[in-house]
Amino acid sequence: MAMEIDRDTGARVRKIALEEHFGHAAAVPHDAAGGIDFDAFEGSEGVPTDLMARIWPSLQDIGESRLNQMDLGGVEFAILSLTQPGVQGIRKRAQAVSVAREINDFLADTIVRKPNRFGGFASVALQDPEHAAEELDRCVNRLGFKGVMVNGFTNISDEIAYLDEPMFTPFWDAVAALDVPVYLHPRPPHERRAYHGHPEMVGAVWGFGAETALHALRLVFSGLFDRYPTATVVLGHLGEMLPYAAWRIQHIYENLYERQGTKFFQRRIQDYLAENFYLTTSGNFSDTALSCARQVVGTDRILFSIDYPYEATAPAVEWIEKTPLTDTERRKIAHDNAVRLFKL
């Protein structure tokens, strides 16, 4: 039976998108005159100056223009998140705590105006893990947010920290108690010697994915998912290259460590990917990549996303409408899996 086509949008399937970003002045660098310092994004976060200046108005728009884009693509609901580096990039602890609360309140006010179209991911100040746990609880239980987005490693004064480190136990305790997903979003690598002479590789071309894959593997190798077996982490861009690399990672790990009696984690890399991770299609509209991801994690663990406004809506929705899937598989990825995961 042919899938029914929406007469207003031309869409063949309902869609929920969940790597869809907004910007807020409190969490971005400013120049001496008090304006947005777009050059700083390129220097510290790997986003070209001209791109950031061009899309900033779209990041700030959580109104009719964004809704029109969603309507044209048949996107009925979007879970919004603060663009990277977000609160993770704020070095001062007290400032991070204050900004996280301000941004979450702003997002909650936005959602209240369009509750049938928008949901939210919390921003949390991991510079203070106890407060991050409290703020996540507030966001979920009082503001109705659907989970939390963490933009890579966290700056803490002049140091950085990754989510597998023991200091973040209060945060993971809260995640487990609240039973909400953690969306692990890219930042560029902290250590950039390998990128010297190639600034074009620092950001989304390569560095974002490589850094986020490293961060996700740290979670697995630390035994985090053995301590928190129900913890769920969402990765964008169809898994930040991990589905393609999973077999070899496991194979080499077994040869070099497990067979010699050293065991960092209890299951296989492939098992953690299929049982503790979900992958989104954000910014990776590739039939080949989707096929690989489905073979590793299964169709039930893949979620449609766009990465708006860094990616345009039209190519994302046109691809998910046409990529080789059965109607049932397409509905799962575009809509049904998100309904189940986020209890929509």
Phi, psi and omega in degrees: 000130181291145179289137179294137180260132177292121185291335182278321186252344186079002183284143178267350185209142175291149185225143169239134181240143188216018162235069188237118197258155170228161178246154179217134186300333183290343186243022179233155178289149179238151177273182185297333180274358179092001177275171179292129180269087183293332177298327182294331178296319180290320182291319186257331189240006172071018178253118183306143183305313184293325177295314183296319178296325183288322185265354182304317177301323178289326177294326181279342183273111173239047183228223190295323180298315178295318179297323177297319177298317178298315182298320181297332180258005181071026177271108186274339185208139178227134173265119188267149180215149178293133182295152180294150003277357178058213182292335181298336182273359182271120188282330185271128186301309184296321178295318179299317179298314181295316182294320179302314180294318179299316183290320178296322176294320177300313181295320178299320178296323177295315183295322181302327181284335180220062186294338179274354182243331186235141166235181184220147165259134179290149165258134181228146180271088180290353170300337177229088188302324178296315179293323178302319178296317180294319181292322177297317177300317178298316183295321181283310188277332181254324183261349176078022180291159189262357182163202183222141173251130177245123183269072174072209180294161181250130172283128176229101188056238181263008181250171172231159179216144178255158190293346179277352186286146187304332182300340184266013178304316178301323178296312181292328174299318179292318178302316180294317182293323182276341180057055178235153179283152172252117176271114180267105186259151183292152157228161177289161182301143176289316179268119190240016180304320182294344183260000181302131183087352180225063181297337180294343182267351187293320187268230190293339179301319181209311190300321179304308183294317181297317180294318182289323174299317176301314181299316179297319179293326175302320178299316181293309185293337178283350185080014183305317185281348170280327176280328180234076189296341179262000181297139182236126178243135178255132176244137177276182171056038180055039169097013175050042175079352185293322178302320180294325186266351192301315183300313182293321177303311180296318182299312181289321177302314180298316183293320187269336187233302189298318181290343176264007175095003178262122185229115182271332183212166194267332183247190177271157175307316181299326180291317178297318179300321184276345186241337182240357182236149163241150179240141176249161181274007186309123174062015179223081187261063187240125176300319182295314180296320179297318179299316179296314181299318180296322180293330183272313186252344181092151182298330182290351183248017180242137187232138176289139170204164183250316191081037179289141001264011177294331172243147178283150182293315188303310180298324181294314183285325177296321180294312183293335176289332190248341183301143187295102178215156168287164179301321180294316179297319180297317179297320179300309184292318185285333192212303195293322180297322178293321177302315182291311185295316186262006176055048183278000000 
